[in-house]
Amino acid sequence: MTSTASPREVYDAEAGHAPRAARLPGMLRAGAARSSVELKAFFRNKQSLVFTLMFPVLLLLVFGSIFNGKVAGTDTDLKQVFMAGIIAAGVMSTAFSGLAINIAIERDTGTVRRLAMTPMPKSAYFIGKLARVVVTTVLETVLLLGIAWGLFGLPMPSSPERWATLGWDLALGTVACALIGCAYAAAIPNSRSAAAIVTPVFMVLQFISGVFFPFNQLPHWIQTVAAFFPVKWMAQGFRSVFLPDSFTAVEPAHAWELSRIALVLGLWALAGLVLTAMTFRWRGPRVR
């Protein structure tokens, strides 16, 4: 009888591997197990929890109490613009800063190397990291929105379309920042220097991306530089969700540019994926 097995299936059988269809559920189970470990480790690490989740909250409380008045040329409160921007900073805190530092520490201590030597699919490691980032980013966003609404009167999205924009802007921004964080971890030589290498980038991008100041009030050359990075576009997307359409009068393009926001964040996610595949190291320089 003629065999109908594909060359891939024949190779798997001869090599003693499970068929590809059978391996997929195994990878998903490994990813789910790794995600559980990642989340437990994150919430049990009080220092990481406070730095990652509470830093944007502290910024919101401090600057939200200081800012007052209207943005020049609009009827929009300055603190509402800041609160829309701080949500983008919260995404970067959990998805970029927290993840890059965490990977650097695990690489330096040999955890990444040991995981790579186990039967666990390497993709499960990244699934676990992404699950951790998604959960913590959603938690961070809900926390910031609750404080902004309850203490400072930030209006919630006024239509289903705006809620949808909040969803895809948050999702694309989270994935883009997470993949960039994985790639950026390659630039961190050891765990001791992780915070020193990550934090300045995190802070500078906030200042030039319209988080602490209305974007239109920044020098044009800073606006140009910021437009190359995802935080500016995330913040602009969140402004489109929480601020009135009349605020577009002071936006650089005099429009929310939602399609461009999606395109830029998608391109950054793709770039982060490619850079991670090219630069990710499973062993730190001090790991034997």
Helices and strands as residue ranges (DSSP letters): H 7-15, H 20-44, H 46-49, I 50-54, H 55-66, H 78-92, I 93-97, H 98-108, H 111-116, H 122-152, H 160-184, G 185-187, G 191-193, H 194-208, G 215-217, H 220-226, H 230-242, G 245-250, H 258-279
